[in-house]
Amino acid sequence: MKTVKISLNSIDKVKAFVNEITKFDSDFDLVSGRYVIDAKSIMGIFSLDLSKPIDLNVHAQDHLDAILAALAPYIVE
């Protein structure tokens, strides 16, 4: 599992993010405080506080480099 911080501070970013990660067969969780939701769920994402960066847990062994490359526009350092 790999954890990265991402920023989804607009509706368009959320839609593009979900479209991007649904291309992968792996599991993705977004963690905000004590809430953990499926990152492929648009409704779940909108239930979180999107004003600050959120932790994304990527549960993938294969294609991790491809996944991180696809998510690069959302990752914050």
N, C-alpha and C positions, 0 to 999 in steps of 0.2 A: 504494500500500500504506500502511496505517495501522497503527501499533503502539500497543497499550495494555497496561497491567498489570492482570491480573485475579487474583482470589482464589477458589480452589475448595477450601475447607478442610473440606468435608463430603461424604459420599456423595450426599445429597439435592441439594446444590448442583451436583455434577458431572452428575447425571442431568438436572436442570432446564436446565443450561447446554447440554448436548448436544441436548436436545429443542428448545431455542430456536434454536441455530445451524443445525440441519438444515432449518429452514424456509427458509433462504436458499440460493441457488444458487452463492454465491461460495465460494472456497477460504479456509480458516482454518488457520493453523499455530500450535502452542504451542511456545515455545522456553524450555527450562530448561537452562542451562549449554550443553553441546555437543549436547544432544538436541533434535531438531526432530520433532514428531509431528503427525499430522492431528488437528485439534481436534474433528472429528466422530467420533473413535474413542474410545469409553468405555474399552476395554482399554488403549489408548495413554495416555490421561490418567492412569489408575491406575498406570502404570509410572513416572510422574514423582514428584518430591518435592513434595507438595501442601501442605507446612507453611508455605511462603512464597509470595508472589505470583509469577506466571508471566507472561512476555510473550506476548501474543496478536497475531499478524500477520494483519490482515484484507486479503485480496487482492481488493478490490472498488472499482470506480469509481462504479457506480450504487448508489443506495440506502444509501450509507454512513451518512447520518444515521439512517435507520430501523434499521440494524444496530446502531449505537452506542446508540440508545435502547433497543433490546431487550436489550442486554448491560449496561445501566446498573447493575443490581443486583450484578454481578460485578466491575465496574471499581473499582480502588482508585487513589487519587491519589498 
